[in-house]
């Protein structure tokens, strides 16, 4: 038997045939197997409070330093460095 490989494009999923749509629509809930789905009753689905937005002026060389590793995540890394600095220099309770 020959092996076939298919590549799916998420932007253009294959269309369901009319027969497949009809079979899907007529499948009752009692035929769905839920055995492998974990119990998610104790999960906290609330979102964390949004972080405040801060605007600050930085030297170009500082921005270039953080953008050098990954231009997309540079602000997250800047926030991590500031957070680590604040935790290290926090006054003892």
C-alpha positions as CSV (number, residue, x, y, z in Angstrom):
1,X,0.0,0.0,0.0
2,X,1.3,3.4,-0.9
3,X,1.7,6.0,1.8
4,X,0.0,9.4,1.1
5,X,1.0,12.6,2.8
6,X,-1.3,15.5,3.0
7,X,-0.5,19.1,4.0
8,X,-3.3,21.1,5.4
9,X,-3.5,24.8,5.2
10,X,-5.2,26.2,8.3
11,X,-6.3,29.3,6.4
12,X,-8.1,27.2,3.8
13,X,-9.4,24.0,5.5
14,X,-11.0,21.4,3.3
15,X,-14.7,21.6,2.8
16,X,-17.0,18.9,4.3
17,X,-19.0,16.9,1.8
18,X,-22.8,17.1,2.1
19,X,-22.8,13.5,3.3
20,X,-20.3,14.4,6.1
21,X,-22.3,17.4,7.1
22,X,-25.4,15.3,7.3
23,X,-23.6,12.6,9.4
24,X,-22.3,15.3,11.7
25,X,-25.7,16.9,12.2
26,X,-27.4,13.6,13.0
27,X,-24.8,12.4,15.6
28,X,-26.5,12.6,19.0
29,X,-24.6,13.7,22.1
30,X,-25.0,10.2,23.6
31,X,-22.6,8.9,20.9
32,X,-19.8,11.2,21.9
33,X,-17.1,9.5,24.0
34,X,-16.0,11.9,26.8
35,X,-13.8,9.3,28.6
36,X,-10.5,10.9,27.6
37,X,-11.5,14.5,28.5
38,X,-10.0,15.5,31.9
39,X,-12.2,16.9,34.6
40,X,-11.7,20.7,34.4
41,X,-14.1,21.6,37.2
42,X,-11.4,23.0,39.5
43,X,-9.8,25.3,37.0
44,X,-9.9,29.0,37.6
45,X,-11.0,30.5,34.3
46,X,-10.8,34.1,35.3
47,X,-8.2,36.3,33.6
48,X,-5.6,38.0,35.7
49,X,-6.0,41.8,36.1
50,X,-4.6,43.7,33.2
51,X,-1.2,45.3,33.8
52,X,-1.1,49.1,33.6
53,X,0.4,50.6,30.4
54,X,3.4,52.8,30.9
55,X,5.0,55.1,28.4
56,X,8.7,56.0,28.8
57,X,11.5,57.4,26.7
58,X,14.5,55.2,26.3
59,X,17.9,55.7,24.6
60,X,18.1,54.1,21.2
61,X,21.0,51.8,22.2
62,X,18.9,50.3,25.0
63,X,16.0,49.5,22.7
64,X,18.5,48.1,20.1
65,X,20.0,45.9,22.8
66,X,16.6,44.3,23.7
67,X,15.5,44.1,20.1
68,X,18.7,42.3,19.0
69,X,17.6,38.9,20.5
70,X,14.0,39.0,19.2
71,X,12.4,42.1,17.9
72,X,8.9,40.8,18.7
73,X,9.4,40.1,22.4
74,X,11.6,43.0,23.4
75,X,9.1,44.8,25.6
76,X,8.4,41.6,27.6
77,X,12.1,41.2,28.2
78,X,12.4,44.8,29.3
79,X,9.6,44.3,31.8
80,X,11.3,41.1,33.1
81,X,14.5,42.9,33.7
82,X,12.8,45.8,35.5
83,X,10.8,43.3,37.6
84,X,13.9,41.4,38.6
85,X,15.6,44.6,39.5
86,X,12.7,45.7,41.7
87,X,12.4,42.3,43.4
88,X,16.2,42.3,44.2
89,X,16.2,45.8,45.5
90,X,13.0,45.6,47.4
91,X,13.2,46.6,51.1
92,X,12.9,43.7,53.5
93,X,9.5,43.3,55.1
